[in-house]
Every structure is written in structure tokens, then in C-alpha cells.
Amino acid sequence: MAAFLHSDGKTYTYEELVENINRGTTYCPYFQSKDLYAYFVNFIKALVTNRPIVLIDADCSSSDMPYLDFSQVNKPQEVGLCAFPNMEELIDAVSRSTSEITIFTSGTTGQPKRVVHSVDTLARNVRRGEQYKEHVWAYAYNPTHMAGTQVFFQALMNQSTIVNVFGESRMVVYQQIEQYGITHISATPTFYRMLMPFEKSYPSVKRVTLGGEKSEKQLYEHICKIFPKAKVNNVYASTEAGSLFAAKDDCFLIPINIRDKFRVENNELLIHKSLLGQSDSFAFDGEYYHSGDLIEWVNEEEGLFRFKSRKNELINVGGYKVNPGEIEDAINAIEGVQQSLVHGRANSILGNIVVAEVKLVEGASLTDLDIRKVLASQLQDFKVPRKIKIVDELSMTRTGKLKRS
């Protein structure tokens, strides 16, 4: 039987997965483990027995989530034996599951918030068919978060192979692409920037998906060189709503069948509550939820828009609203820069000033003055960072996104 998971130098088959699910008599409603296979087994056991499950990061503690009772973590509950004769029946049970699945927002600018989903909302966009069985997925997301669960469901429901690359170095990722013949990668733009510089191309990869952060044209160009046979697309998703729609070139296209579930006010995208999970933290404007995403219409009639920034990431500099993504795009376009992180710092005169952390490509010799000189020729003065720091690593969330706290 096909491999289910390659992780930490071990290989687990779908046959072993069925045996483990059938043999186990307990599951943990609150489960933490750095062992990805153990995590998946516990998750699936919860789903097929229709039990609630709370997905907690392996390195999370009570200080990160004071609203959770950590004394209950990894405490097993009896659920009895299962008797699935094959993967097809196990997958059918997962598809019909009535489990409540609690996941948490990524916490890019604040404390994570809990959102309750079902298999229906998390697996809304799973594509199923015999042609998907041969796919080999690079697992580049934290498994406890929205994007990680969606890749998991896409692979599981088609009995595709998963290769765990989350948190691995650039060279290890490339080695695993070659070793396992990875065909599909879904990851944050930060993950793909980490793959630079590259020494050769990898034609086994047939599809590359970006999500979770703003990306830029230069990154697309690099991805197309690294994976010349891959179709590249961008998805719009959130912990609150799951995956909603995919990109058309550098724009997002709202499908016609759900176009009436969105509206835009003051450039902010609002989502109808029927598309969301459940959370005490949701604040509705009538029947709509403020996503916090600022967009610009490219063609409103066709539902085509560009993502501009997160509303809570705008920096108020002397009364001007500064979009950090615009400045990051300009910095990232400078030769020798791998990635940048722009945020505000309190200032008694201007309210805030713009500061930037910049990670260089290995071997590059740029200085902060070099970067500032380029930016001064491209951006208005109040957008040019007053402080630019060259760093070895950028601050990241547990989901692999840039952390703007």
C-alpha cells in the first residue's frame, strides 16, 4: 500500500494507519506532540468517533493560551475499538464526521483566538479522484493550523503521500523533493523565500500554492525558475473561514456561486457568517464579519480584486497610513535581499516611525545605507524606514508567517 507519511526519517503506510486507528481504544481531546504521525493518528481517531478535538501547537504553553486548561493536555479518553476493513471506509467515516475541531488563529499581531470548525468547512475545497492518488505533498505548514489541516484532508481523502518538511532547512527541503519525488507544495511566501538561493531546478513539482501572506511578482518569478514545470497559484484563506478562493494572476477571483456572500466597505472585505466557523471572538456587522483585509477592486463586476494589506498592520506615521507590505515589496526587490519585515515603532513626535529588519541572501554584502538609498529613490520620505537592521533570521509565528507584533 502507498506511503501515508515520511517524517523524521520514518515511513508510515496507509495500511499501518488503518491498523493503528482500529487498534487504539482512546484518544486525547487536547493533544500535543512533535511526532507528526502520532498527531495525525489522534486527530483521525477523534474524527471517526465523532469526538471534539482541540489542535494545540507542540511547543505551546499556558502562557501562550491562558484560556486553556493545560492539565487536560494528553489525557486520554476511552472511545473503544474501530473496525475499518480498508482506507476507503475510514475516509468515508472522516467525511461524515460530526466532530467539532477547534483551531487557533496564527497570532501575527496578537494573542491567538479560537475558532471551531467542522470537517465540512475545513475540507470544503478538497478535490477527490483517482488522479490525485499519485500526488506527493510537501507538508510545509504547522499541522495544527488552518492551512495544515487543509493539506492533510486533501492528501488523506485521496490516499496521497505526505512528506514532512515543516521547519526544515533549505537544503533538506531540496533533498526531500528529490528523494520522494514531491509533486505538490503548499506553503507561505516566507517558506518559498527561504528556498533562495537555488542551484538548480526541480521539475518533479507540478503545482505550487502560496497562501497566508502577501506575495510579490519577484517571488513568483523565482518560484517559476525553481519549479519550471509547476502551475503556480495563490489562495485566499483564513482561520475564520477556511479556503475561499484562488488567484487569477496577481488578483483573487471570488467564485460566482458565493459572490453574494461578500461585500466591501472602506476597502475592507466583509464575509457572510454562513461561510465562517464559530468563535466567541467574532464581531458581526449585521450578518457580515470584518475580515481585516484591505483590498482594491480590479473588476468589481467580475469579483476580481487585489489584496493590499491587513487593516491592523497599517502604520500611522504623522497622520499618514503606511502599508508595510508596499515597503517590503520594494526592499525584497533589491538584489541581495532574501526577505524583509517592516513594522512601526512608537515615536513621541510622529506617533510611529517605520523600521525594517532585512535578511540577506547568503554571500550578499548590502548595508542599511545601501538599502535606504534605493528606497529613497522609490518611496515617499515618510515611508522610508528610519531604522534598517540586517538580521540573520526574521521573527516568525508558529505557522511560518512573519510576526508583526
RAJO-V35508 format. One line per field, one symbol per residue. phi: phi as a letter, one per 40 degrees, with the letter a starting at -180 (. if undefined). psi: psi as a letter, one per 30 degrees, with the letter a starting at -180 (. if undefined). burial: b if it has 16 or more other ideal C-beta (glycine too) atoms within 10 Angstrom, else e. A space follows every 50 residues. Layout:
phi: ???
psi: ???
burial: ???
This chain:
phi: .cccabafgbbbcccccdccccccbbabcbbbaccccdccccccdcccbf bcabcbdcbcbcccbccbcccccgccbcbgcbaccacdccccccccdbcc bcbbccgcbacdbcbbbbddccbdbcbbidcccccbcccbbcccbdcccc cdcccdcbfccbbcbcgccdccdcccdccbgdbbbbacdccccccccbca cbcccbabbbagacbbdccdccccccbccccbabbbaaccbgcbabcbfc bbbcdccbcccbabbfgccbbccccbcbacccbbbgbbbccgccbbccac ccgbabcbacdcccbcbfgccbccccccdcccccchccabbbacbdaccc gabcbabbbccdgcbcbccdcccccccbbcdcccdcbbbcbcaccbcccg bcbbc
psi: llkekjkhglkklfeeeeeeeeekflljejkkkfjeeeeeeeeeeeefgh lkkkjkkegllffeiffkjfffkgjkkkflllhkfleeeeeeeeegkgkk jklklfhfgakkkkkklleeeegegkkkleffffkjkkjglkffleeeee eeeeeefghlkkjjgkglleeeeeeeeeeghkfkkklleeeeeffkllfl ljffkfkkkklflklleeeeeeefeeifgkkklkkklleefakellljbg lkjkkefgffgllkkhgkkkkkffflakkffkjkjcgkkjfgkklkkeje efhklkkelkegfkkjjhfkjkjfeeeeeeeffkkfkelljkllkkkfef ellklkkkklkkflhkleeeeeeeeffflleffkkfkkkklellkllfgg lkjg.
burial: eebbbbbeeeebebebbbebbbebeebbbbbbbeebbebbbbbbbbbbbe bebbbbbeebeeebbeebebeebeeeeebeebebeebeebbebbbebebb bbbbbbbbeeebbbbbbebebbbbebeeeeebeebbbbbbbbbbbbbbbb bbbbbbbbbbbbbbbbebeeeebbebbeebebbbbbbbbbbbbbbbeeee ebeebbbbbbbbbbbbeebbeebeebbeebebebbbbbbbbbbbbbbeee bbbbeeeeeebbebeeebbbbbeebbbebeeeeeeeebbbbebbbeebee eebbbebbbbbebbbebeeeebbbbbbbbbbbebeebbbbbbbbeeeeeb ebbbbbbbbbeeebebeeeebbebbeeebeeebbbeebeeeeebeebbbb bbbbe
